[in-house]
Amino acid sequence: MESELPTFKEKNPQLEVVTELIRGQHPHLKGFYKNKNERVVCVKNMTPEDILLYATRLRNALGRKVVKLRTRHVTKHPSVQGTWTTDVKF
């Protein structure tokens, strides 16, 4: 990863990339966003390609919190009469 990280840093000058060695902890990536949110991804036992993939995902993310959907069926115009089923008889 020591060879991959400097190239990632050069390709993305808008990012601040800092490396630090913390003994007794697993390696992880942290993303700090402008809206004061933070995301942490553990990269233990990953290949350098996978770590680079997670770093680009952290870069592309907006930093918003994950919102759990209340229902599986999401639509802009919900049905007034109810959802359609296969056993509807006319």
Secondary structure, DSSP 8 states (H G I E B T S, - for coil): -TTHHHHHHHH-TTS-------TTS--EEEEE-TTS-EEEEE-TT--HHHHHHHHHHHHH---------S-S---SS--SS----TT---
